[in-house]
Amino acid sequence: MTTLTAPRPRPLTALAKAEWLQFRRNKTLVYMATLFPVGIPLVIYFIARKDAEPTAAMAAITFELLALMALMFVQYYSVLSMVTTRRSEGVLKRLRTGEAADWQIQSAPAVPGVLVTLACTAVVSVAVYGSGAPAPVNPVLMVLALVGGIGCFSLLALATSAVTKNAEAAQITSLPVMTLAMVGLASIRNSLPDRLAALADWTPFAAVSDLVFLGASGKTAAAADSDAVLSFAGAVTESGRPFATLAIWTVLALALTRKSFRWDDRG
């Protein structure tokens, strides 16, 4: 008689489940991942609409802040912290002796952030559009901005881990990437001199910001005060440069990760 056995879960699935359990046990990461991406954007949104009807620009700014908080504190910082901790504990080195491929081991720490980001986006979307904000011009661009940003900043976290000795040091080594992301905020870029603003347009979060603005309001961040609103197709046409910028940074982060990622503190 043949005994049937249940198929073994794929390595990435098993690793992702383990990372999710570890993520939930880290109270600091859970606090940052829930309060910042939901609380800060919604507080600013409801303060802005207190004395005015909600507009597409308000929605765009809210989702830009959601993207910044989610990509920095949910995705980038959590991946950096978890990967560095796993390496210090010798977990990464041991995992390489098993069935999982290198890319699966590196991808698993990003899964909790993806799930939390999706949940935070759903909550903010219900609050913003349920309160009467105009419907987004092209929601597909908003989704792609988050997806592309998750991939790019997860890879930047893996690259940063090469120069991060431990989880405590991540508070310092993460500052350059976080500063670079802050420069990409529409409000900061629009206040810079022309030459600096042009450079800021090529930062990774600037690309995410422009895609969010195009999707939510039919305008780029630089043209937020303009009366001209692009159509669904027009927003797609205008999204070429932000997508190219995000792709360049993603490829750069991937190259840095492949070259410098460390599996062992002694290696």
PyMOL commands that set and color helices and strands:
alter all, ss='L'
color gray80, all
select helices_A, chain A and resi 11-25+27-48+56-88+91-95+102-130+139-161+170-173+175-183+186-189+194-200+204-217+232-238+240-260
alter helices_A, ss='H'
color red, helices_A
deselect
rebuild
show_as cartoon
